[in-house]
């Protein structure tokens, strides 16, 4: 599978992939579902479109052998840090190292852009996801952030907060 930079014509396909990986019935086929924690879509096309207007943001996409987008990640350079978000894999392909491959490509991107740290935020209620990132070298920074209820990323069904995790890049 190939991992390359996404382009504006990918907006609809990326939006559909992200929403299918995080919310709704399809998301329950994988282990990344937030369906029990949040109502509503994870992201909309307008938000994805806006990412292409920010020169500090890159979206990487992973393509299968037919050219279909099966994985994606949002990367934003913030000084010497690279913020990583929206890492997702098609629910049908989870647990086959696709997410790891995307994360490894994000680490290469960080090195290419002289970023010394990758920063992520993870829902604290997603213990299995926190554990997955820890197995990949991320550590909890101790910082917690309120869930961005006004960011159009879904409506919480319970109290949610984000924990910050960091990985030093060498």
C-alpha positions, 0 to 999 in steps of 0.5 A: 500500500502507498502513503502519499500526500492528500489533495483537495479532490480527496475531501469527500473520500477522506470525510467518509473514511474518517466518519466510518472509522469513528462513528456509526455502525461501520465503525463498530467493525473496528476497534477505533469506534467512538460511537458509544461516547459521541453522537454525530459525525467526527468531521465534515467536508468543510473542515477537511477543505479548510485544512488544505488552506493552511500551509502548516497542515498536511494530510497523508493518505494510504491507498490500497491496490485499487487507489481507494483511500484506506487510511489517513492522518492529519499533521500540523507543524507547530514550531518544533512539534508536529501535532498528529490527529485524525489517524484512522484506518478503514474498520475492515483493515484494522489490526493489520499494521496499517495504522502503524505504517501511517504512524511511521510515515508521520514520524518520517514527516516529522524528521523531514520538517525538523520536528523533535516531538510528535504531540497527540491528544486522545480521549481519556475514555479510550484506554485501548487507544492510549495503550496503543500509542504508549506501545508506539513510544508515546508518553502522557505529558500530564496535560489534560484538555476539555473536550472541544464541544464547540469544534463540530466533532460530535456531541458527547454522551458523557463527560470527556476530556483529552489527554496529551501524549508526546513522542520524542523523534530522534 
